[in-house]
Amino acid sequence: MKPAPIKAFESSANASRGLALWHLLAIGTIAFWGTSFVSTKVLLNHGFSAVQIFTLRFTVTYLLLLAMTHKQFRCENWKHELILCLCGLTGCTLYFWAENTALSISPSSNVSLIVCTNPLLTMIFGGLIYKSERLCKRQILGCVITFIGMVLVVLNGKFILKLSPVGDLLAFSSACMWTIYSLIVRPLNGKYSTLFVTRKMFFYGALSSIIIMLGETAFAPNETGAGHFLGVPWQNFAEPVVSLNFLCLTVFSSLFGYLIWNKVLKQLGTVLASNYIYAIPLVTIITAVIALGERITSVAIAGAVAIVAGMVLAEWKPRK
């Protein structure tokens, strides 16, 4: 029989390897979401509106999830149904609507900085609501260092911020929406499968987004093009660059992204998992350099180092 300390050590090692997997999956999800900004920009440049993009994205993702799991359609009670409806509204529709509208009003640097404050909001409110989510001083310091790194990456050497009250308020609303989603979905992850939770989220997200798109179509100028049913330039999907980027948004950013993220929230905790969101601007700027030829400065590189250092400090647990 092995001594108890050896068993305890083996159990601790297995737990560490298990958590390492979820950290890797969190990084993979952030990589998907970071590249989604570039894919969205490509679709915008090919005649799609922001509302059309996320409406089609949510609808197709829901249909894919429905094909994967369709044995259970309702929650155990109406309270859980209402929570998932709120998840769809906050984590999908209102988040993207507020963010995209803010981008059309405020400078992108303002929007990026404000939207990426949601891990700080999650840390504050997560600690207040859930005792298990409260961070130690080392983890809080790591979150702050990561936030500073994110600021440097977003600015990328351009220290020019202009106040735009309406746009900035919308950007902050977007951050609040994601924080609400991250906190209210947490209790349901232990009661339903991740597939079910994600599918229901996208059902309500798609439903509310369709309503917004119909409203946009009603007030938009009439389209005369043969392929513009509901104002959407469907014929543009014949272009490989459009269909490929839409596929990336739907399959990787939405389908796999939300499925994995909901599981990561459950395994790592809402507050620590949300710390990875700071790395989204880093992934975005690297993708933009590769795909769009944009320039990265030494300030952004310093920010990237700070992001990695802060995340390691926040996530690393010293051996006892």
VOTOR-482183 format. One line per field, with one value per residue: residue in one letter; x, y, z of N, C-alpha, C in turn. Coordinates in steps of 0.2 Angstrom, whole numbers, plus 5000, padded with zeros to 4 digits. Example, Ala and Ser with C-alpha at 12.3 -4.5 7.8 and 13.67 -1.06 7.14 Angstrom:
2
rodo	c(a, s);
n.c1	c(5066, 5064);
n.c2	c(4972, 4989);
n.c3	c(5039, 5035);
ca.c1	c(5062, 5068);
ca.c2	c(4978, 4995);
ca.c3	c(5039, 5036);
c.c1	c(5066, 5064);
c.c2	c(4984, 5000);
c.c3	c(5039, 5039);
This chain:
320
rodo	c(m, k, p, a, p, i, k, a, f, e, s, s, a, n, a, s, r, g, l, a, l, w, h, l, l, a, i, g, t, i, a, f, w, g, t, s, f, v, s, t, k, v, l, l, n, h, g, f, s, a, v, q, i, f, t, l, r, f, t, v, t, y, l, l, l, l, a, m, t, h, k, q, f, r, c, e, n, w, k, h, e, l, i, l, c, l, c, g, l, t, g, c, t, l, y, f, w, a, e, n, t, a, l, s, i, s, p, s, s, n, v, s, l, i, v, c, t, n, p, l, l, t, m, i, f, g, g, l, i, y, k, s, e, r, l, c, k, r, q, i, l, g, c, v, i, t, f, i, g, m, v, l, v, v, l, n, g, k, f, i, l, k, l, s, p, v, g, d, l, l, a, f, s, s, a, c, m, w, t, i, y, s, l, i, v, r, p, l, n, g, k, y, s, t, l, f, v, t, r, k, m, f, f, y, g, a, l, s, s, i, i, i, m, l, g, e, t, a, f, a, p, n, e, t, g, a, g, h, f, l, g, v, p, w, q, n, f, a, e, p, v, v, s, l, n, f, l, c, l, t, v, f, s, s, l, f, g, y, l, i, w, n, k, v, l, k, q, l, g, t, v, l, a, s, n, y, i, y, a, i, p, l, v, t, i, i, t, a, v, i, a, l, g, e, r, i, t, s, v, a, i, a, g, a, v, a, i, v, a, g, m, v, l, a, e, w, k, p, r, k);
n.c1	c(5004, 5003, 5010, 5000, 5004, 5010, 4999, 4991, 4999, 4999, 4986, 4985, 4993, 4987, 4975, 4981, 4985, 4973, 4967, 4976, 4973, 4961, 4965, 4972, 4962, 4954, 4963, 4963, 4950, 4950, 4958, 4950, 4940, 4948, 4952, 4940, 4936, 4943, 4937, 4924, 4926, 4930, 4918, 4910, 4916, 4912, 4898, 4889, 4879, 4882, 4872, 4866, 4876, 4879, 4866, 4864, 4875, 4871, 4860, 4863, 4872, 4864, 4855, 4865, 4869, 4856, 4855, 4865, 4861, 4845, 4836, 4831, 4821, 4815, 4819, 4820, 4812, 4803, 4810, 4824, 4823, 4820, 4832, 4841, 4836, 4839, 4853, 4855, 4851, 4860, 4873, 4874, 4865, 4863, 4876, 4884, 4876, 4877, 4891, 4895, 4887, 4893, 4906, 4903, 4901, 4910, 4929, 4938, 4948, 4944, 4932, 4937, 4945, 4936, 4926, 4934, 4935, 4927, 4932, 4937, 4925, 4918, 4927, 4925, 4911, 4909, 4916, 4908, 4896, 4898, 4907, 4917, 4923, 4931, 4946, 4964, 4977, 4988, 4982, 4974, 4983, 4989, 4978, 4977, 4990, 4988, 4978, 4983, 4993, 4984, 4978, 4990, 4992, 4980, 4981, 4992, 5004, 4997, 4993, 4980, 4965, 4948, 4934, 4918, 4903, 4890, 4894, 4904, 4897, 4888, 4898, 4902, 4891, 4890, 4901, 4896, 4885, 4891, 4897, 4886, 4880, 4891, 4890, 4877, 4875, 4883, 4877, 4869, 4877, 4880, 4868, 4863, 4868, 4883, 4881, 4867, 4864, 4871, 4865, 4852, 4855, 4859, 4847, 4838, 4846, 4847, 4833, 4830, 4839, 4835, 4823, 4828, 4835, 4825, 4819, 4829, 4829, 4816, 4817, 4828, 4834, 4825, 4831, 4837, 4843, 4844, 4847, 4845, 4836, 4827, 4836, 4849, 4864, 4864, 4870, 4883, 4889, 4894, 4907, 4923, 4930, 4921, 4912, 4921, 4926, 4914, 4911, 4921, 4917, 4905, 4907, 4919, 4921, 4908, 4901, 4910, 4917, 4908, 4903, 4915, 4919, 4909, 4911, 4923, 4921, 4915, 4924, 4936, 4931, 4922, 4928, 4943, 4943, 4938, 4948, 4956, 4951, 4957, 4967, 4962, 4963, 4976, 4977, 4969, 4977, 4988, 4983, 4978, 4990, 4995, 4985, 4979, 4990, 4993, 5002, 5013, 5018, 5032, 5027, 5015, 5021, 5027, 5015, 5010, 5019, 5016, 5003, 5004, 5013, 5005, 4994, 4999, 5004, 4991, 4985, 4993, 4996, 5005, 5014, 5010);
n.c2	c(4994, 5011, 5025, 5038, 5052, 5051, 5047, 5058, 5068, 5063, 5064, 5078, 5081, 5076, 5084, 5096, 5094, 5093, 5105, 5113, 5109, 5115, 5128, 5129, 5127, 5139, 5148, 5145, 5148, 5162, 5165, 5162, 5171, 5183, 5184, 5185, 5199, 5203, 5195, 5200, 5213, 5210, 5206, 5217, 5225, 5220, 5223, 5219, 5223, 5227, 5222, 5212, 5203, 5198, 5193, 5183, 5175, 5170, 5164, 5153, 5146, 5142, 5133, 5123, 5119, 5114, 5103, 5095, 5092, 5088, 5083, 5088, 5102, 5111, 5120, 5114, 5122, 5138, 5148, 5145, 5145, 5158, 5164, 5159, 5165, 5178, 5176, 5174, 5187, 5196, 5190, 5188, 5196, 5210, 5213, 5212, 5221, 5233, 5235, 5236, 5246, 5256, 5257, 5263, 5276, 5280, 5282, 5268, 5264, 5269, 5261, 5248, 5248, 5251, 5241, 5230, 5231, 5222, 5210, 5216, 5221, 5209, 5203, 5211, 5211, 5197, 5193, 5199, 5192, 5178, 5169, 5159, 5165, 5175, 5184, 5182, 5194, 5192, 5187, 5198, 5208, 5202, 5203, 5217, 5220, 5214, 5221, 5233, 5230, 5226, 5239, 5245, 5237, 5239, 5253, 5254, 5262, 5274, 5287, 5294, 5299, 5302, 5310, 5303, 5304, 5296, 5285, 5280, 5277, 5267, 5257, 5254, 5249, 5237, 5230, 5228, 5220, 5208, 5205, 5202, 5191, 5182, 5180, 5176, 5164, 5155, 5147, 5138, 5129, 5118, 5111, 5108, 5102, 5108, 5109, 5110, 5122, 5131, 5130, 5135, 5148, 5153, 5152, 5161, 5172, 5173, 5174, 5187, 5195, 5194, 5201, 5214, 5215, 5215, 5227, 5236, 5234, 5238, 5252, 5255, 5261, 5256, 5241, 5238, 5228, 5211, 5201, 5204, 5200, 5204, 5214, 5209, 5205, 5192, 5186, 5189, 5179, 5170, 5173, 5167, 5173, 5179, 5169, 5160, 5168, 5170, 5157, 5155, 5164, 5158, 5144, 5143, 5155, 5156, 5143, 5133, 5142, 5148, 5136, 5130, 5140, 5141, 5129, 5132, 5142, 5135, 5126, 5134, 5144, 5159, 5172, 5171, 5165, 5175, 5183, 5180, 5187, 5199, 5196, 5196, 5209, 5208, 5196, 5200, 5211, 5204, 5196, 5206, 5211, 5201, 5197, 5209, 5218, 5228, 5239, 5235, 5241, 5245, 5248, 5241, 5228, 5228, 5229, 5216, 5208, 5212, 5207, 5193, 5191, 5196, 5187, 5175, 5177, 5179, 5167, 5157, 5145, 5143, 5128, 5119);
n.c3	c(5000, 4996, 5004, 5012, 5009, 4996, 4989, 4990, 4984, 4971, 4968, 4968, 4958, 4947, 4947, 4944, 4931, 4925, 4927, 4919, 4907, 4905, 4906, 4894, 4885, 4887, 4883, 4869, 4866, 4868, 4857, 4846, 4848, 4847, 4834, 4828, 4827, 4816, 4806, 4806, 4802, 4789, 4783, 4785, 4776, 4765, 4762, 4772, 4786, 4804, 4812, 4804, 4803, 4816, 4818, 4808, 4812, 4825, 4822, 4813, 4821, 4831, 4824, 4821, 4834, 4837, 4829, 4834, 4848, 4853, 4861, 4873, 4876, 4885, 4900, 4918, 4926, 4925, 4930, 4927, 4914, 4911, 4916, 4906, 4895, 4898, 4898, 4884, 4879, 4885, 4884, 4871, 4861, 4866, 4870, 4858, 4850, 4857, 4858, 4844, 4839, 4847, 4841, 4830, 4833, 4843, 4845, 4840, 4849, 4861, 4863, 4863, 4875, 4885, 4884, 4887, 4900, 4907, 4914, 4926, 4931, 4933, 4942, 4953, 4956, 4955, 4966, 4976, 4975, 4975, 4987, 4984, 4973, 4977, 4976, 4980, 4986, 4977, 4966, 4962, 4960, 4949, 4940, 4938, 4933, 4921, 4915, 4913, 4904, 4893, 4890, 4885, 4873, 4866, 4864, 4856, 4855, 4851, 4860, 4861, 4866, 4864, 4871, 4870, 4874, 4872, 4864, 4872, 4883, 4878, 4875, 4888, 4893, 4885, 4891, 4904, 4900, 4896, 4908, 4917, 4910, 4912, 4926, 4929, 4922, 4928, 4939, 4932, 4925, 4932, 4933, 4920, 4904, 4895, 4882, 4881, 4888, 4880, 4868, 4871, 4875, 4862, 4855, 4861, 4859, 4845, 4842, 4848, 4841, 4827, 4828, 4830, 4818, 4809, 4812, 4809, 4795, 4792, 4793, 4785, 4769, 4754, 4746, 4730, 4724, 4717, 4725, 4738, 4750, 4764, 4766, 4767, 4759, 4751, 4740, 4741, 4748, 4739, 4736, 4741, 4751, 4759, 4763, 4770, 4781, 4787, 4791, 4800, 4810, 4814, 4817, 4824, 4833, 4838, 4840, 4844, 4853, 4863, 4868, 4874, 4882, 4892, 4898, 4903, 4912, 4922, 4926, 4930, 4937, 4937, 4939, 4938, 4925, 4917, 4917, 4906, 4895, 4894, 4885, 4872, 4864, 4861, 4853, 4843, 4837, 4833, 4823, 4815, 4810, 4803, 4794, 4789, 4787, 4797, 4808, 4822, 4837, 4849, 4861, 4861, 4861, 4873, 4881, 4878, 4884, 4897, 4899, 4898, 4909, 4919, 4919, 4921, 4934, 4941, 4938, 4942, 4955, 4969, 4975, 4989);
ca.c1	c(5000, 5007, 5009, 4995, 5006, 5011, 4992, 4989, 5003, 4997, 4979, 4986, 4996, 4981, 4971, 4984, 4985, 4966, 4966, 4981, 4969, 4956, 4968, 4974, 4955, 4953, 4967, 4960, 4944, 4952, 4961, 4944, 4937, 4952, 4952, 4933, 4936, 4945, 4932, 4919, 4928, 4930, 4911, 4907, 4919, 4908, 4891, 4885, 4878, 4884, 4866, 4865, 4882, 4878, 4860, 4865, 4879, 4868, 4854, 4866, 4875, 4858, 4853, 4870, 4868, 4850, 4856, 4869, 4857, 4838, 4831, 4828, 4819, 4814, 4822, 4816, 4807, 4803, 4816, 4830, 4821, 4821, 4839, 4844, 4834, 4843, 4860, 4855, 4850, 4866, 4879, 4874, 4862, 4864, 4883, 4886, 4873, 4880, 4898, 4895, 4885, 4898, 4911, 4901, 4901, 4917, 4935, 4939, 4952, 4939, 4928, 4941, 4947, 4930, 4923, 4939, 4935, 4922, 4935, 4937, 4918, 4917, 4931, 4922, 4904, 4909, 4918, 4903, 4891, 4901, 4913, 4922, 4926, 4935, 4953, 4969, 4981, 4992, 4978, 4971, 4989, 4990, 4973, 4979, 4995, 4986, 4974, 4988, 4995, 4979, 4978, 4995, 4991, 4975, 4983, 4997, 5008, 4993, 4990, 4975, 4958, 4943, 4928, 4912, 4898, 4885, 4897, 4907, 4892, 4886, 4904, 4902, 4885, 4892, 4905, 4891, 4881, 4895, 4898, 4880, 4880, 4896, 4889, 4871, 4875, 4887, 4873, 4866, 4882, 4880, 4862, 4862, 4874, 4885, 4877, 4860, 4864, 4874, 4860, 4846, 4857, 4859, 4840, 4836, 4850, 4845, 4827, 4830, 4843, 4830, 4818, 4832, 4837, 4819, 4818, 4834, 4827, 4810, 4819, 4833, 4832, 4824, 4837, 4835, 4847, 4840, 4849, 4844, 4830, 4828, 4842, 4855, 4867, 4865, 4874, 4891, 4892, 4897, 4914, 4926, 4933, 4915, 4909, 4926, 4926, 4907, 4912, 4925, 4913, 4900, 4909, 4925, 4920, 4902, 4899, 4916, 4919, 4904, 4903, 4921, 4919, 4904, 4914, 4929, 4919, 4913, 4930, 4941, 4928, 4920, 4933, 4949, 4942, 4937, 4955, 4959, 4948, 4961, 4971, 4958, 4966, 4983, 4976, 4967, 4982, 4993, 4979, 4978, 4996, 4996, 4979, 4978, 4996, 4993, 5009, 5013, 5024, 5036, 5022, 5010, 5025, 5027, 5009, 5009, 5023, 5013, 4997, 5006, 5015, 4999, 4989, 5003, 5003, 4984, 4982, 4998, 4995, 5011, 5013, 5010);
ca.c2	c(5000, 5017, 5030, 5043, 5058, 5050, 5047, 5065, 5071, 5060, 5067, 5085, 5082, 5075, 5090, 5102, 5093, 5094, 5113, 5115, 5108, 5120, 5135, 5129, 5128, 5146, 5152, 5143, 5152, 5169, 5165, 5162, 5178, 5188, 5184, 5187, 5206, 5204, 5192, 5204, 5218, 5208, 5205, 5224, 5228, 5216, 5225, 5217, 5227, 5224, 5218, 5207, 5199, 5194, 5189, 5177, 5171, 5167, 5159, 5147, 5143, 5139, 5127, 5118, 5116, 5110, 5097, 5091, 5090, 5090, 5078, 5092, 5108, 5115, 5119, 5111, 5127, 5144, 5152, 5143, 5147, 5165, 5165, 5157, 5170, 5184, 5175, 5175, 5194, 5199, 5188, 5188, 5201, 5216, 5214, 5214, 5227, 5239, 5236, 5238, 5253, 5261, 5257, 5268, 5283, 5282, 5279, 5261, 5263, 5270, 5256, 5242, 5249, 5251, 5234, 5225, 5231, 5218, 5206, 5220, 5221, 5202, 5202, 5215, 5208, 5190, 5192, 5201, 5187, 5171, 5168, 5155, 5168, 5180, 5183, 5185, 5200, 5191, 5187, 5205, 5211, 5200, 5206, 5224, 5221, 5212, 5226, 5238, 5227, 5227, 5246, 5247, 5234, 5243, 5260, 5252, 5268, 5280, 5289, 5299, 5296, 5307, 5308, 5303, 5301, 5291, 5279, 5277, 5274, 5261, 5252, 5252, 5245, 5231, 5227, 5226, 5214, 5202, 5203, 5199, 5184, 5177, 5178, 5173, 5158, 5150, 5141, 5133, 5125, 5112, 5108, 5106, 5100, 5114, 5109, 5113, 5129, 5136, 5130, 5139, 5155, 5155, 5152, 5168, 5177, 5173, 5177, 5194, 5198, 5194, 5206, 5220, 5216, 5217, 5234, 5239, 5233, 5242, 5259, 5256, 5262, 5250, 5238, 5236, 5222, 5205, 5196, 5208, 5198, 5207, 5219, 5205, 5204, 5185, 5184, 5190, 5173, 5166, 5175, 5163, 5176, 5180, 5162, 5157, 5172, 5169, 5150, 5156, 5167, 5154, 5138, 5144, 5160, 5155, 5137, 5131, 5147, 5148, 5129, 5129, 5145, 5140, 5124, 5135, 5146, 5130, 5123, 5138, 5150, 5165, 5178, 5169, 5163, 5181, 5187, 5179, 5191, 5204, 5194, 5197, 5214, 5205, 5191, 5204, 5215, 5200, 5194, 5211, 5212, 5195, 5197, 5216, 5222, 5233, 5239, 5234, 5245, 5243, 5249, 5235, 5223, 5229, 5227, 5209, 5205, 5213, 5203, 5187, 5191, 5197, 5181, 5170, 5179, 5178, 5160, 5152, 5143, 5140, 5122, 5119);
ca.c3	c(5000, 4995, 5009, 5010, 5006, 4989, 4985, 4990, 4979, 4964, 4967, 4967, 4951, 4942, 4947, 4941, 4924, 4923, 4926, 4914, 4900, 4904, 4904, 4887, 4881, 4888, 4878, 4862, 4865, 4867, 4851, 4842, 4849, 4845, 4827, 4826, 4825, 4809, 4801, 4806, 4798, 4782, 4781, 4785, 4770, 4759, 4762, 4778, 4792, 4810, 4815, 4800, 4804, 4822, 4818, 4804, 4816, 4830, 4819, 4810, 4827, 4835, 4820, 4822, 4840, 4838, 4826, 4839, 4854, 4852, 4865, 4878, 4874, 4890, 4907, 4923, 4928, 4922, 4933, 4924, 4907, 4911, 4916, 4900, 4891, 4900, 4895, 4877, 4878, 4888, 4882, 4863, 4857, 4868, 4870, 4851, 4848, 4861, 4855, 4837, 4839, 4850, 4837, 4824, 4836, 4847, 4842, 4842, 4855, 4867, 4864, 4865, 4882, 4889, 4883, 4890, 4908, 4910, 4919, 4932, 4934, 4935, 4948, 4959, 4957, 4957, 4973, 4981, 4975, 4976, 4991, 4981, 4968, 4979, 4974, 4985, 4984, 4972, 4960, 4961, 4957, 4942, 4936, 4937, 4928, 4914, 4913, 4911, 4897, 4888, 4888, 4880, 4867, 4863, 4861, 4851, 4853, 4850, 4866, 4859, 4867, 4863, 4874, 4866, 4880, 4870, 4862, 4878, 4888, 4875, 4876, 4895, 4893, 4882, 4896, 4909, 4898, 4897, 4916, 4919, 4907, 4915, 4933, 4930, 4919, 4932, 4943, 4928, 4922, 4936, 4932, 4913, 4900, 4892, 4875, 4882, 4890, 4875, 4863, 4873, 4874, 4855, 4853, 4863, 4856, 4838, 4842, 4849, 4835, 4821, 4829, 4829, 4811, 4805, 4814, 4805, 4788, 4791, 4793, 4780, 4762, 4751, 4742, 4724, 4722, 4717, 4731, 4745, 4754, 4771, 4766, 4767, 4752, 4751, 4734, 4742, 4751, 4734, 4737, 4746, 4757, 4764, 4766, 4774, 4787, 4791, 4794, 4806, 4815, 4816, 4819, 4829, 4838, 4841, 4842, 4849, 4858, 4868, 4871, 4878, 4887, 4897, 4902, 4907, 4918, 4927, 4929, 4933, 4941, 4933, 4939, 4935, 4918, 4914, 4916, 4899, 4891, 4893, 4880, 4866, 4860, 4859, 4848, 4837, 4834, 4830, 4817, 4810, 4807, 4798, 4788, 4786, 4787, 4802, 4812, 4829, 4840, 4855, 4866, 4861, 4863, 4881, 4884, 4877, 4890, 4904, 4899, 4899, 4916, 4924, 4918, 4925, 4941, 4943, 4938, 4945, 4962, 4972, 4978, 4997);
c.c1	c(5004, 5005, 5004, 4998, 5008, 5004, 4990, 4993, 5001, 4990, 4980, 4989, 4991, 4977, 4974, 4984, 4978, 4965, 4970, 4977, 4964, 4959, 4970, 4967, 4953, 4957, 4965, 4954, 4945, 4955, 4956, 4941, 4941, 4952, 4945, 4932, 4938, 4940, 4926, 4920, 4928, 4923, 4908, 4910, 4915, 4901, 4887, 4885, 4880, 4878, 4865, 4870, 4880, 4871, 4861, 4870, 4876, 4863, 4858, 4869, 4870, 4856, 4859, 4870, 4862, 4851, 4860, 4865, 4850, 4833, 4828, 4827, 4818, 4818, 4817, 4811, 4808, 4808, 4822, 4829, 4822, 4828, 4843, 4842, 4838, 4851, 4860, 4855, 4857, 4872, 4880, 4871, 4864, 4871, 4885, 4883, 4876, 4887, 4899, 4893, 4890, 4904, 4909, 4900, 4907, 4923, 4936, 4943, 4948, 4935, 4931, 4943, 4941, 4927, 4928, 4939, 4931, 4926, 4935, 4930, 4916, 4921, 4927, 4915, 4904, 4911, 4913, 4897, 4893, 4907, 4918, 4926, 4931, 4943, 4958, 4973, 4985, 4988, 4975, 4977, 4990, 4985, 4974, 4984, 4993, 4981, 4978, 4991, 4990, 4978, 4984, 4995, 4985, 4977, 4988, 5002, 5004, 4990, 4985, 4968, 4953, 4936, 4922, 4906, 4894, 4889, 4901, 4903, 4889, 4892, 4904, 4896, 4886, 4896, 4901, 4887, 4885, 4896, 4892, 4879, 4885, 4894, 4882, 4871, 4879, 4883, 4870, 4870, 4882, 4873, 4860, 4868, 4876, 4882, 4870, 4860, 4866, 4868, 4854, 4848, 4857, 4852, 4837, 4840, 4848, 4838, 4826, 4834, 4839, 4826, 4822, 4834, 4831, 4817, 4823, 4832, 4821, 4812, 4825, 4830, 4830, 4830, 4834, 4838, 4843, 4841, 4848, 4838, 4832, 4834, 4849, 4858, 4869, 4870, 4882, 4894, 4895, 4905, 4917, 4928, 4927, 4913, 4914, 4926, 4919, 4908, 4916, 4921, 4908, 4902, 4914, 4923, 4913, 4901, 4904, 4917, 4915, 4903, 4909, 4921, 4915, 4907, 4920, 4927, 4917, 4919, 4935, 4938, 4927, 4925, 4939, 4949, 4942, 4943, 4958, 4956, 4952, 4966, 4968, 4961, 4973, 4982, 4974, 4972, 4987, 4989, 4979, 4984, 4997, 4991, 4978, 4984, 4996, 5000, 5008, 5019, 5027, 5031, 5017, 5014, 5025, 5021, 5007, 5013, 5019, 5006, 4999, 5009, 5010, 4995, 4993, 5003, 4996, 4982, 4987, 4996, 5001, 5009, 5014, 5015);
c.c2	c(5006, 5022, 5035, 5049, 5057, 5050, 5054, 5069, 5069, 5064, 5074, 5086, 5081, 5081, 5095, 5101, 5094, 5101, 5115, 5114, 5113, 5127, 5135, 5130, 5135, 5150, 5151, 5147, 5159, 5170, 5166, 5169, 5184, 5189, 5186, 5194, 5207, 5201, 5196, 5210, 5217, 5208, 5212, 5227, 5225, 5217, 5223, 5222, 5223, 5219, 5212, 5201, 5195, 5190, 5183, 5172, 5167, 5162, 5153, 5143, 5139, 5132, 5122, 5115, 5112, 5103, 5092, 5088, 5093, 5086, 5082, 5099, 5113, 5114, 5116, 5115, 5133, 5149, 5151, 5145, 5155, 5167, 5164, 5162, 5176, 5183, 5176, 5183, 5197, 5197, 5187, 5195, 5208, 5218, 5216, 5220, 5233, 5241, 5239, 5245, 5258, 5262, 5262, 5275, 5285, 5279, 5272, 5260, 5264, 5264, 5249, 5243, 5248, 5244, 5229, 5226, 5226, 5213, 5209, 5220, 5214, 5201, 5205, 5212, 5201, 5189, 5194, 5195, 5180, 5171, 5165, 5159, 5174, 5179, 5185, 5191, 5198, 5190, 5194, 5209, 5209, 5202, 5213, 5225, 5219, 5217, 5232, 5236, 5228, 5234, 5248, 5243, 5238, 5250, 5259, 5259, 5275, 5283, 5295, 5296, 5303, 5305, 5308, 5299, 5296, 5285, 5276, 5274, 5267, 5255, 5250, 5247, 5238, 5227, 5224, 5220, 5208, 5200, 5200, 5192, 5180, 5175, 5174, 5166, 5152, 5145, 5136, 5128, 5118, 5108, 5105, 5105, 5107, 5115, 5112, 5120, 5134, 5136, 5135, 5146, 5157, 5156, 5159, 5173, 5178, 5176, 5184, 5198, 5199, 5200, 5213, 5221, 5218, 5224, 5238, 5239, 5238, 5250, 5261, 5258, 5256, 5248, 5236, 5230, 5216, 5200, 5199, 5206, 5200, 5211, 5215, 5204, 5196, 5183, 5185, 5183, 5168, 5168, 5171, 5166, 5178, 5174, 5159, 5161, 5171, 5162, 5151, 5159, 5162, 5148, 5139, 5149, 5159, 5148, 5134, 5136, 5147, 5141, 5128, 5134, 5144, 5134, 5127, 5139, 5141, 5128, 5128, 5143, 5156, 5171, 5177, 5168, 5170, 5185, 5186, 5183, 5197, 5203, 5195, 5202, 5211, 5200, 5195, 5208, 5210, 5197, 5199, 5212, 5207, 5196, 5204, 5221, 5228, 5233, 5238, 5237, 5242, 5243, 5243, 5229, 5222, 5227, 5220, 5206, 5206, 5209, 5196, 5186, 5191, 5191, 5176, 5171, 5177, 5171, 5155, 5151, 5140, 5133, 5123, 5114);
c.c3	c(5000, 5001, 5007, 5007, 4999, 4986, 4985, 4985, 4972, 4963, 4965, 4960, 4946, 4941, 4943, 4933, 4921, 4922, 4921, 4907, 4900, 4903, 4897, 4883, 4882, 4883, 4871, 4861, 4864, 4860, 4845, 4842, 4847, 4838, 4824, 4824, 4818, 4804, 4801, 4802, 4790, 4779, 4781, 4778, 4764, 4759, 4767, 4783, 4798, 4813, 4811, 4801, 4810, 4822, 4814, 4808, 4821, 4828, 4817, 4816, 4830, 4831, 4821, 4828, 4841, 4834, 4830, 4845, 4853, 4856, 4871, 4876, 4879, 4897, 4912, 4926, 4924, 4924, 4929, 4916, 4906, 4912, 4910, 4894, 4892, 4897, 4888, 4875, 4880, 4885, 4874, 4861, 4859, 4869, 4863, 4849, 4851, 4858, 4848, 4836, 4842, 4845, 4831, 4827, 4839, 4843, 4844, 4848, 4861, 4868, 4866, 4873, 4887, 4890, 4887, 4897, 4911, 4915, 4926, 4935, 4936, 4941, 4954, 4961, 4959, 4964, 4978, 4981, 4977, 4981, 4988, 4976, 4970, 4978, 4980, 4982, 4978, 4965, 4958, 4957, 4950, 4937, 4934, 4932, 4921, 4911, 4910, 4904, 4892, 4886, 4883, 4874, 4863, 4860, 4856, 4849, 4852, 4856, 4865, 4861, 4867, 4867, 4869, 4870, 4878, 4868, 4868, 4883, 4885, 4876, 4883, 4896, 4891, 4887, 4902, 4907, 4898, 4904, 4918, 4917, 4911, 4922, 4933, 4927, 4923, 4936, 4939, 4925, 4926, 4935, 4925, 4909, 4897, 4885, 4876, 4883, 4884, 4869, 4865, 4873, 4867, 4853, 4855, 4860, 4848, 4837, 4843, 4843, 4829, 4822, 4828, 4821, 4807, 4806, 4809, 4797, 4787, 4790, 4788, 4774, 4759, 4746, 4735, 4721, 4722, 4722, 4738, 4748, 4761, 4772, 4766, 4760, 4752, 4745, 4736, 4745, 4745, 4733, 4742, 4752, 4762, 4767, 4771, 4781, 4791, 4794, 4800, 4812, 4818, 4820, 4825, 4834, 4841, 4844, 4847, 4854, 4864, 4872, 4876, 4884, 4893, 4902, 4906, 4913, 4924, 4930, 4933, 4937, 4936, 4933, 4936, 4927, 4914, 4913, 4909, 4894, 4889, 4887, 4873, 4861, 4857, 4853, 4842, 4834, 4830, 4823, 4812, 4807, 4802, 4792, 4785, 4785, 4791, 4805, 4819, 4832, 4846, 4861, 4867, 4863, 4871, 4884, 4883, 4883, 4896, 4904, 4901, 4906, 4921, 4924, 4922, 4932, 4944, 4943, 4941, 4953, 4964, 4976, 4986, 4999);
